[in-house]
Amino acid sequence: MPRSAPGFWQRRGAAAWSLFPLALLFGFLAGLRRRLFAFGWLKSERLPVPVVVVGNIAVGGSGKTPVALWLTEALRARGRRPGIVSRGYGGSVDGVAEVPAGGDPARFGDEPVLMASTSGCPVFVGRDRPAAGRALLAAHPEVDVLIADDGLQHYRLARDVELVVVDEATLGNRLRLPAGPLREGVGRLAEATLIFAHGGFSAALARAVGPVPVFRFELVGGAFERVGARSERCRAADLRGRRLHAMAGIGRPERFFSQLEAMGLAIERRPFADHHVFTPADVAVPDGDVLLMTEKDAVKCAPFAPADSWVWPVRAQLAPGAVELILEKLDGPPTA
């Protein structure tokens, strides 16, 4: 699976159609595997606490990590004690491990380190998600709900709630891998518990979702924070008129760049592939210039970022009601 989305994923051209037989095979095997779990021929493991899966049907940045962070805050505000399990994509952990706040992204993965540093929840990584969940609960018996980040297709872990995060722009030509960006077909959305939609939602996609509740969300940021001293902050107005370089190694770098430009900032764009392993050369800027980056990239670049580097943290902002529906699925409807 490429870390940078091929351009042909956005249209049904010759390149996509040449790979269509492989996409049919991928879809058949993925569907067969899911049915084997559904019929019990492959075993899912149910953990002793409820599990909420946060995932998507497409490769690329749809906003899963901000939604997972929103969910930890929302659950804690209602008296729950969540923990997070993740594959640890881009890391080198063999087996399972707890992710410390400020841990090494090369070992644990950039997104798990970000979640461990900002969520206040225990975070465990491992390719075997049930094993990671068991280890987390053994180390933190106070945890009463698990959030499985990017775990929609990890059917070995039984789940109580499925939250599917959708950015329609990431669905591209609507074809399966490798002809397109889809891990599962659009029809899979109709089987989710809730849909979290980032940005627009076409009428055709709404019909595919059917009666599943859809909650729109936006990624909202406030002040910029200095990468080497996060307590030091500035506003967009403080940066206008300076030479700005903006870099992003996320699923959709253009989203970050557009948000900066919407603030009235003139930037030089530096897009990188998702989960890019940064080097000092990647972040070098001329003397007197300013470097802007995402929070996901800042956890990797902090040790060698230039002094005048700033991160723009964003959080998912949702309409009210989503967490109540999630708790109702976990606990049953409220009694009168």
C-alpha positions in Angstrom: 0.0 0.0 0.0 1.6 3.3 -1.0 2.1 6.0 1.6 1.3 8.7 -1.1 -1.9 8.2 -3.0 -1.5 7.7 -6.7 -3.1 10.3 -8.9 -5.1 7.8 -10.8 -7.1 6.9 -7.7 -9.0 10.1 -8.3 -10.5 9.0 -11.7 -11.5 5.9 -13.6 -8.9 6.1 -16.3 -6.7 3.6 -18.0 -4.4 3.0 -15.1 -7.3 2.3 -12.7 -9.1 0.0 -15.2 -5.9 -2.0 -15.8 -5.8 -2.8 -12.1 -9.5 -3.5 -11.9 -9.1 -7.3 -12.0 -6.8 -7.1 -8.9 -9.4 -4.8 -7.2 -12.1 -7.5 -7.8 -9.8 -10.1 -6.3 -9.0 -7.8 -3.3 -12.7 -7.1 -2.8 -13.6 -10.8 -3.0 -11.0 -11.9 -0.5 -11.8 -9.0 1.9 -15.5 -9.8 1.7 -14.8 -13.6 2.2 -12.7 -12.9 5.2 -15.4 -10.7 6.8 -18.1 -13.3 6.2 -15.8 -16.0 7.8 -15.7 -13.8 10.9 -19.4 -13.1 10.8 -20.3 -16.8 10.6 -17.8 -17.7 13.3 -15.5 -19.7 11.1 -12.8 -17.2 12.0 -12.9 -16.2 15.7 -13.2 -12.7 17.0 -12.1 -12.1 20.5 -14.3 -10.2 22.9 -12.6 -8.3 25.6 -14.1 -7.7 29.1 -14.9 -4.0 28.4 -16.8 -2.5 25.5 -14.8 -1.6 22.4 -15.4 1.4 20.1 -13.7 1.1 16.7 -12.8 4.3 14.9 -11.9 3.6 11.3 -12.6 4.4 7.6 -13.2 2.5 4.4 -10.5 4.4 2.4 -6.7 4.8 2.5 -5.7 8.4 3.4 -6.4 11.1 5.9 -10.1 11.3 6.8 -9.6 12.7 10.4 -9.6 9.4 12.4 -7.0 10.5 15.0 -8.8 13.8 15.8 -12.1 11.9 16.2 -10.4 9.3 18.5 -9.1 12.2 20.6 -12.5 13.9 20.7 -14.0 10.6 21.8 -11.6 10.2 24.7 -12.4 13.7 26.0 -16.2 13.2 25.5 -16.2 9.8 27.3 -14.1 11.1 30.2 -16.4 14.1 30.6 -19.2 11.6 31.2 -17.4 9.6 33.8 -15.8 6.9 31.6 -12.2 5.8 31.7 -11.1 5.1 28.1 -7.9 3.5 26.8 -6.6 3.4 23.2 -5.2 0.5 21.2 -3.6 1.1 17.8 -1.5 -0.9 15.3 1.4 1.6 15.6 1.8 2.1 11.9 5.3 3.3 11.1 6.7 2.0 14.3 9.0 -0.9 15.1 7.4 -2.5 18.1 7.5 -6.3 18.1 4.6 -7.6 20.0 2.7 -5.1 22.1 3.9 -2.1 24.1 2.6 0.9 26.1 3.3 4.2 24.4 4.7 6.9 26.8 3.8 10.5 26.3 6.7 12.0 24.3 7.7 8.5 23.1 9.9 7.8 20.1 7.7 7.9 16.9 10.2 5.6 15.2 9.4 2.9 17.8 5.7 3.5 18.5 4.4 5.3 15.3 3.6 9.0 15.0 -0.1 8.8 15.6 0.1 6.7 18.8 2.7 9.0 20.2 0.5 12.0 19.4 -2.5 10.3 21.2 -0.4 9.3 24.2 0.9 12.9 24.5 -2.4 14.6 24.2 -5.2 12.3 25.3 -4.3 11.6 28.9 -5.3 8.0 28.3 -3.2 4.8 28.3 -2.2 3.9 24.7 -1.0 0.5 23.7 0.2 -0.5 20.2 0.5 -3.9 18.5 -0.4 -5.6 15.2 -2.5 -8.0 17.3 -5.2 -5.6 18.5 -6.8 -8.1 20.9 -3.4 -8.8 22.5 -2.8 -5.0 22.8 -6.2 -4.6 24.5 -5.5 -7.4 26.9 -2.1 -5.9 27.8 -3.7 -2.5 28.3 -6.4 -3.8 30.6 -3.9 -5.8 32.6 -1.7 -2.7 33.2 -4.7 -0.3 33.7 -7.6 -2.2 35.2 -9.4 1.1 35.8 -10.1 1.4 32.0 -13.8 0.6 31.3 -13.9 1.3 27.5 -11.4 0.7 24.7 -11.1 2.8 21.6 -9.5 0.9 18.7 -7.9 3.5 16.4 -8.0 2.6 12.7 -9.4 -0.8 13.5 -12.5 -1.1 11.3 -11.0 -3.9 9.2 -9.4 -5.7 12.2 -12.2 -8.2 12.7 -10.3 -10.3 15.2 -11.2 -7.7 17.7 -15.0 -7.8 18.5 -16.5 -4.4 18.7 -19.7 -2.9 20.3 -19.7 0.3 18.3 -18.3 1.2 14.8 -17.6 4.9 14.1 -16.7 5.3 10.5 -14.9 8.6 9.6 -15.6 9.7 6.0 -14.0 12.5 4.0 -15.6 12.1 0.6 -12.6 13.5 -1.1 -10.6 10.5 0.0 -13.0 8.1 -1.7 -11.6 9.0 -5.1 -12.8 6.9 -8.0 -14.8 4.6 -5.5 -12.8 1.5 -6.6 -11.1 -1.0 -4.3 -7.3 -1.3 -3.8 -5.1 -1.2 -5.9 -7.3 0.4 -8.6 -8.6 2.9 -6.1 -8.3 4.0 -2.5 -11.1 1.8 -0.9 -10.4 -0.9 1.6 -14.1 -1.7 1.6 -16.9 -0.7 -0.6 -19.1 2.3 0.0 -22.0 0.0 0.9 -20.0 -0.9 4.1 -21.0 2.5 5.5 -24.6 1.3 5.8 -23.5 -1.2 8.4 -21.7 1.2 10.7 -23.1 2.5 14.0 -22.4 6.2 13.3 -20.8 8.1 10.4 -18.6 11.1 11.2 -18.4 13.2 8.0 -15.6 15.6 7.4 -16.6 18.2 4.9 -19.3 17.8 2.3 -21.5 14.8 1.9 -23.1 14.2 -1.5 -26.7 13.0 -2.0 -25.4 9.8 -3.6 -23.2 9.1 -0.5 -26.1 9.9 1.8 -28.3 7.3 -0.1 -25.5 4.7 0.4 -25.4 5.4 4.1 -29.1 4.9 4.5 -30.5 5.3 8.0 -27.1 5.3 9.8 -26.8 8.6 11.8 -24.4 11.1 10.3 -22.6 13.7 12.3 -20.7 16.4 10.5 -17.4 17.6 12.0 -14.7 20.1 11.4 -11.1 20.3 12.4 -10.7 23.5 14.3 -7.5 25.1 15.6 -6.7 28.1 17.7 -3.2 29.4 18.5 0.0 28.3 17.0 2.5 26.7 19.5 6.2 26.8 19.3 7.5 23.3 18.5 10.3 23.5 21.1 8.2 25.2 23.8 4.5 24.4 23.4 3.5 26.8 26.2 4.6 29.7 23.9 1.8 30.7 21.5 1.1 33.1 18.7 -1.8 33.9 16.4 -2.0 34.0 12.6 -1.9 37.8 12.7 1.6 37.6 14.3 2.9 35.6 11.3 1.5 37.7 8.5 4.1 39.4 6.5 6.9 36.9 7.3 8.3 34.3 4.9 6.4 31.1 5.9 7.1 27.5 4.9 4.3 25.0 5.7 5.1 21.3 5.7 2.7 18.3 6.2 3.3 14.6 6.1 -0.3 13.6 6.5 -2.9 11.8 4.4 -4.1 15.1 2.8 -1.5 17.8 3.1 -3.5 20.2 0.9 -6.1 20.4 3.7 -3.6 21.8 6.1 -2.2 24.2 3.5 -5.7 25.5 2.6 -6.5 26.0 6.3 -3.4 28.2 6.7 -4.2 30.2 3.6 -7.7 30.7 4.8 -6.2 32.6 7.7 -4.6 35.0 5.3 -1.1 33.4 5.5 1.1 33.3 2.3 3.0 30.0 2.5 5.4 28.0 0.6 3.9 24.5 0.5 6.0 21.4 1.4 3.9 18.3 1.0 5.3 14.9 2.1 3.9 11.4 2.1 1.8 10.2 5.0 4.0 9.0 7.9 7.1 10.4 6.3 10.3 9.9 8.3 11.6 13.4 8.5 15.3 14.4 8.5 16.9 17.8 9.5 17.3 18.6 5.8 13.5 18.3 5.3 12.8 21.0 7.9 15.6 23.4 7.0 14.5 27.0 6.2 16.6 30.1 5.5 17.5 32.3 8.4 14.7 34.6 9.5 12.0 32.3 7.9 9.3 30.5 9.8 8.3 26.8 9.6 4.7 25.7 10.2 3.7 22.1 10.7 1.0 19.8 11.8 0.8 18.3 15.3 1.4 14.8 13.9 4.6 15.9 12.2 5.8 17.9 15.3 6.1 14.8 17.4 8.7 13.5 14.9 10.5 16.8 14.2 10.7 18.4 17.6 14.3 17.1 18.3 15.7 18.9 15.2 13.2 21.5 14.1 14.5 25.1 13.6 13.9 27.4 16.6 11.3 29.4 14.7 9.0 26.4 14.1 5.3 26.4 15.0 2.7 23.7 15.2 -1.0 24.3 14.7 -3.0 21.8 16.8 -6.5 21.0 15.6 -9.3 19.2 17.3 -12.5 17.7 16.0 -15.6 19.8 16.6 -18.9 18.0 16.4 -22.5 18.8 16.8 -24.1 17.7 20.1 -25.6 14.3 20.4 -23.0 11.9 19.0 -21.5 10.8 22.4 -25.0 10.2 23.8 -25.7 7.8 20.9 -22.4 6.1 21.6 -23.1 5.7 25.3 -26.6 4.4 24.5 -25.1 1.7 22.3 -22.6 0.8 25.1 -25.0 1.0 28.1 -28.5 0.7 26.7 -31.1 3.4 26.4 -31.5 5.7 29.5 -34.2 4.7 31.9 -37.1 7.1 32.6 
